[in-house]
Amino acid sequence: MKAIVVTDKASGTAGMRLAERPAPDTARLATLDGANYGDVVVEVHASGFTGNELEWPSTWVDRRGHDRTPVIPGHELAGVVTSLSYGTTGLSVGQRVFGLTDWTRDGSLAEYAVVEARNLAPLPGDVDFTVGAGVAMTGLTAWQGLFDHGRLQAGQSVLVHGAGGAVGSMAAQLAHEAGAHIIGTGREAHRRAALDFGAHEFVDLENEDLKAVGKVDLVFDVFGGDIGKRSASLVRAGGTLVTVAGPPEERPAEGLAVDFIVVSDRTQLGEIAQRVRDGRVRAHIGKVATLDTAVAAFNSTERVAGKTVIRVRP
């Protein structure tokens, strides 16, 4: 099968290349093999890639900590189940699915991927594969940050950093639907997008004072660094700062600080898919490339707002 592979951690996306790799052995997968218990093979139709995943330790090792280069990156996918292993429940051969691959296995930038069935959810037939791949990681990250860790309630205020980007725009939409008041942030060029995706206000981080926001119940942070540090003082007593950018350098004086790693969840994926079907949320896809052009897409000097999705099959 065709796949994007990386052998050198230091070279980052510049070290990506398109190569031929062995396709998953569907016959072996279907046997009573404990190593494959509960797995499925997915014929990948669309895939996503997180910009910093080549920096994650899990990208380069298996579950036992052993080196597994060359690796196939990418963890977001949408496609069709082609084979089931023993013990798989809730899915069937020929079913359209979307979700996340395991962090310590070869990923989704390939024509086929082996995925734990529990990490996938049915993708409705009227939702395009490109959209499915575009909302898997972004939707789960936003959902878990807002509701599982941030405990967002109707009527509360939430500061969403990067509200014009792929994850932030999903957070803005879900928070808007939940009845929160959203202040989005980002570059001035992203103001229109953030407001279109549900933010009620917008702060240009390069030219406007973040302190003018005042106190909020929840900060949803995708940036970390100095922006994360400045955001801690904006959390009101009993509020929460939630971040996906690693342990925060500053913590709220009278609130919580939570850094988390997103996990795949079939129920939450189903909720996201239903909202996509209903038009309550939409994917923020900035660029669609093919597997043949994926390396160039990830190394482009062009700044793309939104998610870059790789269409593996036409």
N, C-alpha and C positions, 0 to 999 in steps of 0.2 A: 504494500500500500504506500501511497504518498504521505509524507509527514514532514513537519518542520522539526528539526533537531538542533540541539545546542550541546556542544562538548566543552566549552570553556566558560566558566563562571565569570571570569574577569572581563571578557569582551562584551558582555551584555547582549542587547538585541543585535549588535553588529556581528555577533558570532552565530546567528541563526542561519540555517540553510535548508533548502528543500531536498529531501532524500527519500530513497526507498527503504522501508522498514518492514519486518515481518508482520503480517496481519495477525490478529488474535486467532488462536487455534480454537475455533468454535466447537469442534468435536471433543477436545479435551475439556473445554469449559463446561460442557453438558454432563460430564462424568461426576462421580462421587469423589471429588477432589476437595479436601478441606480448605486448601489455599484459595479456592475459587467459590467457596460457599456463599450463595446469595449474590453472585455477580451476574451481570448481563453484558453482552456485546452490543454496542450501539453503532449503527452506521451513521456517522456524523454528517449532518447537512449544514450546520452553521456552528461557529465556534467563536469564543471571545478570549481575550488575553488581558491580564492585569499588568499595568506598566512596570511595576517593581517586583514581579514574582520571581525573576531571575536572581534577586537578592535574598529570597527566602531560603533558609537552610533546608527546608523540606523539599525544595525543588531538586536537590542533588543527591538525596539519600532515600533508601527505602525505609520501611517501618522499623527495621532493625538497626538503622543507622549506617548501612553499607552503601558505598558509592554506587550510583546507578547510571552514570553517564555512558553514552549520550542520552539525553533526556528529550522527551517530547513535551513542550510546555503547553499552557492553556488549561483552564479548569472549567470554563463555561461552555455548555453545548446544548444543542437541540438536534434530534435525529430520530431514527427508527430502531427499535429493538430487533436484532437479528438472531440472538441466541440467549438461552437462559441456562444458568448453572443449577445444580441441585440446591434446594432450599429457598429458591427465589419465590417471593410472594408479591402480589399486587400489580404485576406487570405481565404482559404476554408478547410473544413474537409478533412482529408487524405493528406494534403500538408506537404511536408518536409520543416522544418524551422530551423533557428538558430538565436541566439541573446542573450539579457540580460534580466534577471528578475528585477523587481523593488527592490530597496534597502530596503524598509520597509515592504516587504512581505516575506513569506516563499519562499525559493529558489529552486535550481535545483538538489540538491543531494537527489532525490526521484524519484519514478517511474512515478509520474505525477506532473505537476506544472501549476499554473494559472498565465498567463502572459498577460500584455497589448499588444494587437495586434500590436500597433505602434512600439513596441520594438523588433519586429521580422522581418526577411526577408526570402524569399524563399531560400532554400538550394538546389542547383542543384543535380540531381540524381546521378551524377558521382563524387560527393564529399562525402567522408565518414562522418558519424555522428561524429566520433572521431575528425576528422580534423575540422569540423564545430564548435564543442565546443572549440577546441584548438585555433581557430583564432578569436572568437567573442570578447572577452575582449582585448586580445593582439592587434588585428588588429585595433579596434576602438581607443584604447589608443594611439597607434602609429600614426594613421591617424590624430586624433584631436590634438595631441601634435605637430606634424610636420607642418600640413597645416592650421588647424583652428586657433591655438594659436601661432605657430612659424612662420607662413607665409613663409615657405621654398620655395625657387625658384631654378631653374636650375642654376648651376654654383656656388652656395653658399657652404660654409663649415659648417658641423654639427658635434659636438662632441656627440656621443651616449654612455652614460654610460650603462654598463651591456649589451653590444652588443652581448654577447654570451648567454644571458638569453632569457626567453620567450618573454617579451615585447621588450627588446632592439634589439633582432634579427629581429623582425618584423619592428621596426623603421629603422634599417639598410637597410633592403630590400626595403622598400618604399622610403627611401631617395635616395638609389642607382638608383631606377627606375626613380625618379624625376630628376636625373642628378646632384645630389649634391656630394661633396667630403666628405667622412665619415671617421672620426677618432673614432674607437671603444675603449672602455675601459673595464676593468674587471680584474679578476685574470689571471695569466699566463696560467692556465689550459684551459681557455676559448678563448685563442688567435686564435687557428685554427678554432673554430666554428664562431667567429666573422668575420674573413676574409672570410670564406665560405658563410656567409650570406650577404656579400656585403661591409664590411668595407675595406677601402683602406689602412688604417694604424691601429695600435693597441698600446695602452699604458697599461702596467701592473701596476695597481694602487698600488700594494704592493712594487714594486721594481724599478719603473721608475718615473721620475719627470713629473707631469702633466703640469707644466708650459712650458715644452718644446714644447707643442702643439702650442703655440702662440695664436693669436687672431682668433676667429671663429664667424660666423654669428649667429649660433644657438647652444645652449646646450640643449640636451634632457636628463633630469636627472630622474633616478628612485631610487636613493640612499638617497639623502638629507644629513643631518648631515655635517660632515667635508668635504666630497667630494663636496656637493652642495656649501658650503662656498668657497672652493678653486676654484670652477668653475666660480663663478661670475666675477672674474677678467679676465677671458679669453674671455668674450663677447666683441666684438668690438663695436664701436659707432653705434647706430641704430640697434644693434642685440638684441637677446632675449634669456633668460634662461627660459625654460619650465620645470616644475617639477610636478610629481604626488606624491611627498613625503611630502606634506604639505607646508605651507608658508615658503619661503626661509629665512634663517638667514642672508644671505648677498645678496645684489642686485647689478647688474651691474652699474658701475658709469655712463655710458652713454647709457644704453640700458634698456630694459624692463625685468621684472621678472613676470612670470605667473605660478600660481599653479592652477590646475584644477581637476575636478572630471569627469571621462568619463561618457558620456550619450549614450544610444542606439540610433542608427540612421539607418533607413531602407535603405536609399540611400547609405550611406557609407558601410553598411554591404554588399549590392549588389556589390559595387565596389571591396570590398575585396574578395568576393566569385568568381567574374570573374577573378581576378588575380590568385587565387588559381587554378582555372580550366585551365588557360593559362600557368601555371607553372612559372609565374612571381614572386610569393611569395609562401612560404611553411611554414606550421606550425612547430614550434620547440617543439615537444612533447618528453619529457624525460622519461615518465613512463605512462603506462596504467594499471589501476586497475579496479576491479569490485566494485559494491556497497557493497558486503559482505566483501571486503578487504579494503574499503576506509579508515576506521579509522586507520588501521595499516599503510597505505600508507602515510597519512598525519602526522603521528607520527614517521615515519622512521628516524633513525639516519644517513641513507645514504644520501649524498648530491647528488641531482639530478639536472642536467643542463636541463633547458627546462620545459615545462608545464606538470603537472601531470593531466591526464584526467581520469575520472571515466566512464567506459563503463557500463551503467545501464542495457542495454539489449544486448544479444549476437548478 
